[in-house]
Amino acid sequence: MDIARFQDTIVAISTPPGRSGIGIVRLSGPQAVELANRVFRPANRSRSPLTQRSFATCYGHVVDGEHIVDEVILTVMRAPHTYTTQDVVEINCHGGIVPLRRTLELVINSGARLADPGEFTKRAYYFGRIDLAQAEAVADVINAQTEQSQKAAIAQLAGRLSEAINTFRENIISLLVRIEASIDFTDQDIEMITGADIAKGIAGLREEIGALLATAEHGRILREGLKVAIVGRPNVGKSSLLNALLRTNRAIVTEVPGTTRDVIEDALNINGIPVTLADTAGLCDTSNIVEAEGVNRSRQAMAEADLVLLVIDTSEPLQEDDLKLLAQLPACGIVVMNKEDLPTVADSGKVAEATSIPVVWVSAREGTHIQDLEQAISSAVWEGKTGDGEQTIITNVRHKVALQEADAALARATGATANGYSEEFIAADLREALASLDEIVGKCLPEEIINRIFAEFCIGK
């Protein structure tokens, strides 16, 4: 890691582009206060950023020589109690593109360097204020799509996951210390660890790691969102259901079968779960080239979905296509009996015989019982669990893979113990498990991987 770059003073615009009430230009580094002072003129000439106490604000102007660029509020935050642990200055400008860009250019011309993506957070990680898992949580907080997603990210940022990982690490280290003592001090009068002790310790560790890994799918959904495909034969009300869930007329609805020819996607929040809804073309046999392509895309959306909503028109008798789709429906699905506002003709008994997955009755056109469907979707995701985003969960694929590798190494250690292998082999497997856990919090991770993680951050964070 290029340590010298962390001694540069960096600057970036830390607010999104566009018009707003305020926009923030942020500096960090040994010369942050000095460089800010070069472009800032306090309204009260007796005050100066150079002598300003930490976390105090000062009103004034950003200036280019004698020319006023913008009216601003400047805040000085002094090391080490800052986001990066270095001196940090934030200049609150008006939120237009011109004042922010001009202020940024003036600070760069005064000697600062434009920050790399995620470099402020990278400095916080490098200087030990947060570990790598917490650093990744910063991006998750920014990208959170729902309140539940944000709670999960905040819990990780607060160190909840790191605490669990460090507990696993300490338990492995404790085992290693006792094993190493048995190897190195066989002639000393110390209590040697037994195979039974090792097996018991590893079993407890694997149980705890397994419980954490079990949260990975729910964590992935909170972080990336739930893909839901609305499928069914033509004209059963799929587009009407999309509109009802979105509470808006997103898709065109007509009485003509085959109105939807392509997959239409939109996002919404269902009980704290970020959901991407896909309204698909009606599934049927057709010789029409365009309609056939729509059917192919519908099947692809169905295959890629985390959850499938199969819509059945209850105002018509069940058709062969309905029964075929019921037979093809994956376990992660819900049958939506639509058009309950009309006289029921469809044989619901046949539906119950054909599938064991949940069945919900709605009227997409009238918007009745849509909340029942939303609850069924939520229940399908959480499977009876609380869905509390504040609990310790795995939301990051990198963390999941590292935990799986740690568990696999512990499984090998268990096998080595059961087969009576020497302590050296068992210790080697435990060290592999420890290295995998270290990757999660960034204790031993190649610089290339670390750089790739921070490259996904926005500039200014």
C-alpha positions in Angstrom: 0.0 0.0 0.0 1.4 3.4 -1.0 1.7 5.0 2.5 3.0 8.3 1.0 -0.3 8.9 -0.8 -2.1 9.0 2.6 0.1 12.0 3.5 -1.3 14.0 0.6 -4.1 16.4 1.4 -7.1 15.3 -0.6 -10.3 17.1 -1.6 -13.6 16.1 -3.3 -17.2 17.2 -3.6 -19.0 14.9 -1.1 -22.6 15.7 -2.2 -24.4 14.4 -5.3 -24.3 16.6 -8.5 -27.3 18.8 -9.2 -29.1 21.7 -7.5 -29.7 21.7 -3.8 -29.6 23.9 -0.8 -26.0 23.1 0.1 -23.1 21.2 -1.3 -20.0 20.1 0.6 -16.4 20.2 -0.5 -14.4 18.0 1.9 -10.6 18.0 2.6 -8.5 15.6 4.6 -4.8 15.5 5.3 -2.0 17.2 7.1 -2.5 20.5 5.2 -6.3 20.4 5.1 -6.7 23.5 7.4 -3.9 25.4 5.8 -5.2 24.9 2.2 -8.8 25.7 3.3 -7.4 28.9 4.8 -5.9 29.9 1.5 -9.3 30.0 -0.3 -11.5 31.2 2.6 -12.1 34.7 3.9 -14.0 34.8 7.2 -16.6 37.5 7.6 -15.1 38.4 10.9 -11.4 39.1 10.0 -10.3 38.3 13.6 -11.2 34.7 13.0 -9.2 32.1 11.0 -9.5 28.4 10.2 -5.9 28.1 11.4 -6.9 29.0 15.0 -10.4 27.6 14.9 -11.3 25.0 17.5 -12.3 21.5 16.4 -15.9 21.0 15.3 -16.5 24.8 15.3 -18.0 26.6 12.2 -17.1 29.9 10.7 -19.1 32.0 8.3 -17.4 33.7 5.4 -16.6 33.4 1.7 -14.6 31.3 -0.7 -12.5 33.8 -2.7 -10.3 33.8 -5.8 -8.0 36.6 -5.0 -10.4 39.6 -4.5 -13.3 37.9 -6.3 -16.0 36.2 -4.1 -16.8 32.8 -5.4 -19.5 31.8 -2.9 -20.9 32.5 0.6 -20.1 29.5 2.8 -19.9 27.9 6.2 -16.5 26.3 7.0 -16.1 23.5 9.6 -12.7 22.4 11.0 -12.3 18.9 12.5 -8.9 18.3 14.0 -7.1 14.9 14.2 -7.4 12.3 15.5 -11.1 12.5 16.3 -12.3 12.7 12.7 -13.7 10.4 10.1 -10.2 9.8 8.6 -8.3 10.4 11.8 -6.5 13.3 10.0 -7.4 16.9 10.0 -10.7 17.3 8.0 -12.3 20.5 6.7 -15.8 20.7 5.2 -16.8 23.8 3.2 -20.6 24.1 2.9 -21.3 25.9 -0.3 -24.5 26.6 -2.1 -25.5 23.4 -3.9 -25.1 24.5 -7.5 -22.6 22.9 -9.9 -20.7 26.2 -10.5 -19.8 27.2 -6.8 -18.9 23.6 -5.9 -16.7 23.1 -8.9 -15.0 26.5 -8.5 -14.3 25.9 -4.9 -12.9 22.4 -5.7 -10.6 23.9 -8.4 -9.3 26.6 -6.0 -8.5 24.1 -3.3 -6.7 21.8 -5.9 -4.8 24.8 -7.2 -3.7 25.6 -3.7 -2.0 22.2 -3.4 -4.6 19.5 -2.6 -5.0 16.4 -4.7 -8.4 15.2 -6.0 -9.4 12.2 -3.9 -9.7 8.7 -5.4 -13.0 6.9 -5.1 -13.6 5.9 -1.4 -10.2 7.4 -0.3 -11.7 9.2 2.7 -13.0 5.8 4.0 -9.9 4.0 2.9 -7.9 6.3 5.1 -10.2 5.6 8.0 -9.5 1.9 7.5 -5.8 2.3 7.0 -5.4 4.4 10.1 -7.4 1.8 12.2 -10.5 3.7 13.0 -12.6 1.0 11.3 -11.9 -2.4 9.9 -12.7 -3.5 6.3 -16.1 -5.0 7.1 -17.1 -1.6 8.6 -15.7 0.2 5.6 -17.8 -1.8 3.2 -20.8 -1.0 5.4 -20.4 2.7 4.7 -21.2 2.0 1.0 -24.1 -0.2 2.1 -25.5 2.6 4.2 -25.3 5.0 1.2 -26.8 2.4 -1.2 -29.6 1.1 1.2 -32.9 0.9 -0.6 -35.2 0.4 2.4 -35.2 1.1 6.2 -34.4 -2.6 6.9 -31.5 -2.5 4.5 -30.2 0.6 6.2 -30.5 -1.0 9.7 -28.5 -4.0 8.5 -25.8 -1.7 7.1 -25.8 0.5 10.3 -25.4 -2.6 12.5 -22.3 -3.7 10.4 -20.9 -0.2 10.5 -21.3 -0.2 14.3 -19.1 -3.3 14.3 -21.7 -6.0 15.0 -20.3 -8.4 12.3 -16.8 -7.5 13.2 -17.4 -8.5 16.8 -18.8 -11.9 15.8 -15.8 -12.5 13.5 -13.3 -11.4 16.1 -15.0 -13.8 18.6 -14.5 -16.6 16.1 -10.9 -15.6 15.7 -10.2 -15.5 19.4 -11.7 -19.0 19.8 -9.5 -20.4 17.0 -6.4 -18.7 18.4 -7.2 -20.1 21.9 -7.3 -23.6 20.3 -4.1 -23.0 18.4 -2.2 -21.8 21.5 -3.2 -25.0 23.4 -2.3 -27.2 20.4 1.1 -25.5 19.8 1.8 -25.9 23.5 1.1 -29.6 23.2 3.5 -29.8 20.3 6.4 -27.6 21.7 6.3 -28.5 25.4 5.7 -32.3 25.5 8.4 -32.6 28.2 6.9 -29.9 30.4 4.4 -30.4 33.2 1.5 -28.8 31.5 -2.0 -30.0 30.7 -2.1 -31.3 27.1 -5.1 -30.7 25.0 -6.9 -33.9 24.0 -8.5 -34.8 20.7 -11.9 -34.6 22.4 -11.2 -31.1 23.5 -10.2 -30.1 20.0 -13.3 -31.7 18.5 -15.6 -30.0 21.0 -14.0 -26.6 20.4 -14.2 -26.9 16.6 -17.8 -28.2 16.8 -18.9 -25.2 18.8 -17.2 -22.8 16.3 -18.8 -24.5 13.3 -22.2 -24.2 14.9 -21.8 -20.5 15.4 -20.3 -19.9 11.9 -23.1 -22.0 10.4 -25.7 -19.9 12.2 -24.2 -16.7 10.8 -23.9 -18.2 7.3 -27.6 -19.1 7.5 -28.4 -15.4 7.4 -26.6 -14.8 4.1 -29.6 -15.2 1.8 -31.7 -12.8 3.8 -28.7 -10.4 3.9 -28.3 -10.7 0.1 -31.9 -9.7 -0.4 -31.6 -6.7 1.9 -28.5 -5.6 0.1 -29.4 -6.4 -3.5 -33.1 -6.7 -3.4 -35.7 -9.5 -4.1 -36.3 -10.3 -7.8 -40.0 -11.1 -8.2 -41.5 -12.3 -11.5 -45.2 -12.0 -12.2 -46.1 -14.9 -14.6 -49.2 -16.5 -16.0 -51.1 -17.2 -19.2 -52.2 -14.1 -21.3 -54.9 -11.8 -20.0 -55.1 -13.1 -16.4 -54.2 -9.6 -14.9 -50.5 -9.7 -14.5 -50.0 -6.0 -15.6 -53.0 -5.0 -13.4 -51.2 -6.8 -10.4 -48.0 -4.9 -11.2 -49.9 -1.6 -11.1 -51.8 -2.5 -7.9 -48.5 -3.4 -6.1 -46.9 -0.2 -7.3 -50.0 1.9 -6.6 -49.6 3.5 -10.0 -50.4 2.8 -13.7 -47.0 1.6 -14.7 -48.0 -1.0 -17.3 -50.5 -0.7 -20.1 -53.7 -2.7 -19.3 -56.2 -3.8 -22.0 -58.7 -6.5 -22.6 -56.6 -7.7 -25.6 -54.5 -10.8 -24.8 -50.8 -10.3 -25.5 -50.6 -6.6 -24.7 -47.4 -7.1 -22.7 -44.7 -8.2 -25.2 -41.6 -7.6 -23.1 -40.6 -7.8 -19.4 -41.4 -4.6 -17.6 -39.5 -3.9 -14.3 -40.0 -1.5 -11.5 -38.9 -1.3 -7.9 -40.8 -0.9 -4.6 -40.5 -1.5 -0.9 -42.5 -4.3 0.6 -42.4 -4.4 4.4 -38.8 -3.2 4.4 -37.7 -5.6 1.6 -36.3 -3.9 -1.5 -38.2 -5.6 -4.4 -37.8 -5.5 -8.2 -41.0 -6.5 -9.8 -41.0 -8.0 -13.3 -44.3 -8.1 -15.3 -43.9 -10.7 -18.0 -45.6 -11.5 -21.3 -48.3 -14.2 -21.1 -46.9 -17.8 -21.2 -48.4 -19.7 -24.1 -47.7 -21.5 -27.3 -47.5 -19.1 -30.2 -46.3 -18.9 -33.8 -46.0 -15.1 -33.7 -42.2 -14.3 -33.7 -42.5 -11.2 -31.5 -44.8 -12.9 -29.0 -42.6 -15.9 -28.9 -39.6 -13.8 -28.0 -41.7 -12.2 -25.2 -42.5 -15.7 -23.9 -38.8 -16.7 -24.0 -38.0 -13.6 -21.9 -40.8 -14.4 -19.5 -39.4 -17.9 -18.9 -35.9 -16.4 -18.4 -37.3 -13.9 -15.9 -39.1 -16.8 -14.1 -35.8 -18.8 -13.9 -33.8 -15.9 -12.6 -36.4 -14.7 -10.0 -36.0 -15.2 -6.2 -39.8 -15.4 -6.0 -42.5 -16.2 -8.6 -46.1 -14.9 -8.5 -48.3 -17.1 -10.6 -51.5 -15.3 -11.5 -54.7 -17.3 -12.2 -57.9 -15.7 -13.5 -60.6 -17.0 -11.1 -63.4 -15.7 -13.4 -62.6 -18.4 -15.9 -62.3 -22.2 -15.6 -58.8 -23.5 -15.0 -57.0 -24.1 -18.3 -54.3 -26.6 -19.3 -51.8 -23.8 -19.4 -52.7 -22.9 -15.8 -52.1 -26.5 -14.6 -48.8 -26.7 -16.5 -47.6 -23.5 -14.9 -48.7 -24.8 -11.4 -46.6 -27.9 -12.0 -43.6 -25.9 -13.1 -43.8 -23.4 -10.2 -40.8 -23.5 -7.9 -41.0 -23.8 -4.2 -40.2 -20.1 -3.9 -43.6 -19.0 -5.3 -47.1 -17.7 -4.5 -50.3 -18.5 -6.4 -52.3 -15.3 -6.9 -56.0 -16.0 -7.5 -57.0 -12.8 -9.3 -60.3 -11.1 -10.1 -62.0 -12.1 -6.9 -64.4 -9.1 -7.6 -66.0 -11.3 -10.3 -68.0 -14.5 -9.9 -65.6 -17.4 -9.2 -65.5 -20.1 -11.8 -62.0 -21.5 -11.4 -61.8 -24.7 -9.3 -59.7 -23.7 -6.3 -59.6 -27.3 -5.2 -57.6 -28.2 -8.2 -55.1 -25.5 -7.4 -54.7 -26.8 -3.9 -54.2 -30.3 -5.3 -51.6 -29.1 -7.8 -49.3 -27.2 -5.4 -48.5 -26.8 -1.7 -47.2 -23.2 -1.9 -49.2 -20.3 -0.5 -52.4 -19.1 -2.3 -53.6 -15.5 -2.0 -56.9 -14.1 -3.4 -56.9 -10.6 -4.7 -58.6 -8.2 -7.1 -55.8 -6.4 -8.9 -58.3 -4.1 -10.7 -60.1 -3.1 -7.4 -56.9 -3.2 -5.3 -58.4 -5.5 -2.7 -56.3 -7.8 -0.5 -53.1 -6.5 -2.0 -51.7 -6.1 1.5 -52.4 -9.8 2.0 -50.2 -10.5 -1.0 -47.5 -8.2 0.3 -47.5 -10.0 3.7 -47.2 -13.4 1.9 -44.2 -12.0 0.0 -42.6 -10.8 3.2 -43.3 -14.2 4.9 -41.8 -16.1 2.0 -38.6 -14.1 2.4 -38.3 -14.2 6.2 -39.7 -17.7 6.6 -41.2 -17.0 10.0 -38.1 -15.0 11.2 -38.4 -11.4 12.4 -36.6 -9.9 9.5 -35.0 -7.4 12.0 -32.3 -5.7 10.0 -30.4 -4.8 13.2 -29.4 -8.4 13.9 -25.9 -9.7 12.9 -26.3 -10.9 9.3 -24.2 -11.5 6.3 -25.0 -9.1 3.5 -21.8 -9.3 1.4 -20.8 -12.1 -0.9 -17.1 -11.7 -0.1 -17.9 -12.2 3.6 -20.0 -15.3 2.8 -17.3 -16.9 0.7 -14.7 -16.2 3.4 -16.9 -17.8 6.1 -17.5 -20.8 3.9 -13.8 -21.2 3.4 -13.2 -20.9 7.2 -15.9 -23.5 7.9 -14.4 -25.9 5.2 -11.0 -25.5 7.0 -12.6 -26.3 10.3 -14.3 -29.4 8.8 -10.8 -30.6 7.6 -9.5 -30.1 11.1 -12.4 -32.1 12.5 -11.6 -34.9 10.1 -7.9 -34.8 10.9 -8.8 -35.0 14.6 -11.1 -38.0 14.1 -8.5 -39.8 12.0 -5.9 -39.4 14.7 -3.6 -37.1 12.6 -0.8 -35.3 14.5 -1.4 -31.8 16.0 0.7 -30.2 13.2 -2.0 -31.1 10.6 -4.8 -29.9 12.8 -3.0 -26.6 13.5 -2.4 -26.0 9.8 -6.2 -26.3 9.1 -7.0 -24.0 12.0 -4.5 -21.4 10.7 -6.3 -21.6 7.3 -9.6 -20.9 9.0 -8.1 -18.0 10.8 -6.7 -16.5 7.6 -10.1 -16.7 6.0 -11.7 -14.8 8.9 -8.9 -12.3 8.8 -9.9 -11.5 5.2 -13.3 -10.3 6.3 -12.0 -7.6 8.6 -9.0 -6.9 6.4 -6.2 -8.2 8.5 -4.6 -10.1 5.7 -5.9 -9.3 2.3 -4.0 -8.5 -0.9 -3.8 -4.8 -1.7 -5.3 -5.5 -5.1 -8.5 -6.7 -3.5 -8.6 -3.8 -1.0 -8.2 -1.3 -3.9 -10.9 -3.0 -5.8 -13.3 -2.8 -2.8 -12.7 1.0 -2.4 -12.9 1.6 -6.1 -16.6 0.8 -6.0 -17.2 3.8 -3.6 -18.2 7.2 -4.8 -15.7 10.0 -4.8 -16.0 12.1 -1.7 -16.7 9.2 0.7 
